[in-house]
Amino acid sequence: MDKKYRIELSRNDMGQLLDGLEVRAEAWERTARFLLHRKFPDDDLYIPEECHKPEEATGIAEHYRQIISEIRCQLEAQEI
């Protein structure tokens, strides 16, 4: 089992952390779409992540989404 950590952050810092995780998840989701369709999005600034298989990119994106979900659940539990 993975070791668990308890980290305290301000509300603002937690928002920044979640924003950063969202950006990373979206980057991997876009990479998975690129690898599946071999077509760049309309955004000229897009650079795919270093990856060769769409399944790998999807798995990484899903892991980011799971982390985000776990953090949000813990935040909601503390708001009560």
PLY file of the C-alpha trace (Angstrom):
ply
format ascii 1.0
element vertex 80
property float x
property float y
property float z
element edge 79
property int vertex1
property int vertex2
end_header
0.00 0.00 0.00
1.23 3.50 -0.82
2.24 5.71 2.06
-0.30 8.49 2.71
0.65 12.10 3.38
-1.28 14.86 5.09
-0.59 18.31 3.64
-2.08 21.60 4.77
-2.53 24.38 2.22
-4.45 27.62 2.17
-7.69 27.68 0.20
-5.98 29.79 -2.49
-3.01 27.43 -2.75
-5.35 24.43 -2.97
-7.13 26.15 -5.86
-3.79 26.70 -7.57
-2.86 23.04 -7.07
-6.16 21.84 -8.53
-5.82 24.23 -11.48
-2.37 22.80 -12.20
-3.64 19.22 -12.04
-6.53 20.13 -14.38
-4.07 21.56 -16.92
-1.98 18.38 -16.80
-5.06 16.13 -17.16
-6.27 18.16 -20.14
-2.83 18.00 -21.76
-2.81 14.20 -21.53
-6.42 13.98 -22.76
-5.51 16.11 -25.78
-2.46 13.94 -26.40
-4.62 10.80 -26.35
-7.01 12.38 -28.88
-4.07 13.40 -31.08
-2.60 9.90 -31.00
-5.98 8.36 -31.86
-6.86 10.71 -34.72
-3.42 12.00 -35.80
-4.92 15.45 -36.15
-3.80 18.54 -34.27
-6.47 20.60 -32.52
-7.26 24.06 -33.87
-5.11 25.56 -31.12
-1.77 26.51 -32.72
-0.06 26.39 -29.32
-0.70 22.69 -28.75
2.29 20.41 -28.17
1.57 16.73 -27.44
3.03 15.13 -24.36
5.85 12.61 -24.79
3.95 9.42 -25.44
3.49 6.90 -28.24
0.26 5.09 -27.39
-3.17 6.64 -26.85
-3.88 4.07 -24.11
-0.87 5.30 -22.15
-1.93 8.93 -22.48
-5.49 8.06 -21.46
-4.23 6.17 -18.41
-2.10 9.11 -17.30
-5.01 11.52 -17.79
-7.29 9.23 -15.79
-4.72 9.12 -12.98
-4.68 12.93 -12.84
-8.50 12.95 -12.79
-8.48 10.45 -9.91
-6.09 12.63 -7.91
-8.31 15.66 -8.55
-11.37 13.70 -7.46
-9.72 12.50 -4.25
-8.66 16.03 -3.34
-12.13 17.45 -4.06
-13.79 14.74 -1.93
-11.47 15.52 0.96
-12.17 19.25 0.58
-15.93 18.68 0.56
-15.66 16.56 3.70
-13.89 19.42 5.48
-16.43 22.06 4.41
-19.16 20.56 6.61
0 1
1 2
2 3
3 4
4 5
5 6
6 7
7 8
8 9
9 10
10 11
11 12
12 13
13 14
14 15
15 16
16 17
17 18
18 19
19 20
20 21
21 22
22 23
23 24
24 25
25 26
26 27
27 28
28 29
29 30
30 31
31 32
32 33
33 34
34 35
35 36
36 37
37 38
38 39
39 40
40 41
41 42
42 43
43 44
44 45
45 46
46 47
47 48
48 49
49 50
50 51
51 52
52 53
53 54
54 55
55 56
56 57
57 58
58 59
59 60
60 61
61 62
62 63
63 64
64 65
65 66
66 67
67 68
68 69
69 70
70 71
71 72
72 73
73 74
74 75
75 76
76 77
77 78
78 79
